Amino acid sequence: MQKRWVGIIANIFLIIYFSLFFAQKISLPTADLGRHITNGKIFIQTGKVVSTNYYSYTEPDFPVVNHHWFSGVIFYIVQKVAGFSGLSVFYILISGATVYFFYKIAKLKSSFGEAFLITLFLIPLMANRKEIRPEGFSYFFIGLYFYLLTLFNDKKIKTKLLYAIILVSQLIWVNTHIFFIMGNFIILVFLFNEALKKWIFKKNNNFKQLLILSIFSFVFSLLNPYGIKGLLEPFNIFKEYGYMIIENQSVFFMQKRTPNFTYFYFEMLTIISFVSYIILASAKNIKNNIHVIIFSIIYLILSYKAIRIIPIFALFDAVILAIVFSKYFKIKESILIYACMFFVIVTFIPGHYFSIFKNNFGIGLRDNVNKSGEFFIQNNIKGPIFNNYDIGGYLIYYLDGKEKVFVDNRPEAYSVEFFTKTYVPMQENEQTWKEMDQKYNFNAIYFYRHDATPWAQPFLIQRIEDSGWMPVFVDDYTLILVKNNEQNKDIIDKYRLPKSMFRRT
């Protein structure tokens, strides 16, 4: 009994420790979180899923498959009960639990010391995307499925329990994030592995049980507000995607644009992983690792195509490396334990890549992040608002239906023509801006100051120098300008900022 409690406490400690790597204060002006919370609020109050471009006045009836609506419900309830700090803790623990699932599998394939050290060496990549997003649920469910199916393969979990957990999880997942299709994929890969065992290696296996589970997982994926359309959304979403977002760009593109040690580290890991694949492919027990190799290779390829996949690859690769190191690099357990203790101490030292204490470490909102939203509401500034893409979710949250936004950070919720013929050109071309201003009669400009697109900063400079617009608020995150007219006379007289304070750099 005492040993059992020691094990439970040790596992809780590991989850909390892994979670610390994901602790980052919320940058609400650039996050989608505000919109997700508002989606949840609307559902709780009305029972309806937002399925049009509801928050925008530019294309309000544009249809959209809200594939992450239930994430918003969860985020809204947690934030309502525990505030943004509680929401941070909730998400951080989910992320830590995800790492824990893969650590446990790595430990099953090796030893505590090997699994723990490899996990720590890879955790900067696992924690590469710390922002509170619906995809965090996908990472969690990927880990859960992989862990449960591994236990099932090893006959450590009963079929009925496996079915119950995975099918309930699939029902939640399909309504929580578009990566739900990866749940079906994981089951299919395990099924493929069992097929090879059955027909090539002539081993008794779980083929029939996994075939049934696979069929039911697809059926349960239809249980979303959009039915078959929701099931197929992962394959259709990029057909109407008119705006380039960072998370969907390739490693090489990002490396040229914003050189970062993370990409170099990922590429070094790629080389190590290829060597590991060769070692495992030539080993006698390849039949026990085919599915793990498939997962690692597939997510490695996808990671190079879209950087948002890098954490998933790192999670699977921890298992690959644990298998290889356990079989071919025999290290005494006592040495591994000392190495683990040393490395844990190192992670608590700030200022390096493997440190827990990265920029903005903590929970809750970043300091003063709510000031511009409060300023806008308290001074009763009216729209129409012209805002940039980054800050759309923030405005949806703070304006809470009082004003609509021009655009928000959902490319799938706007037509391609809107981005290519309206949003971008009106910032690049002064004549187009004047035409759009005349069309929409903007009364306020609300911008995230650090928008890194080629057109954003020149546009802001033009508006600052434009006598028709007056800056009335600026902080570390945002800039608010109002039209120089009679309607805004009082706020201009009270808050007008000298244009000389805005310098070209």
Summary of the structure (lengths in Angstrom):
residues: 505
radius of gyration: 25.1
end to end distance: 66.1
largest distance: 83.6
contacts: 1614
relative contact order: 0.12
helix: 66%
strand: 5%
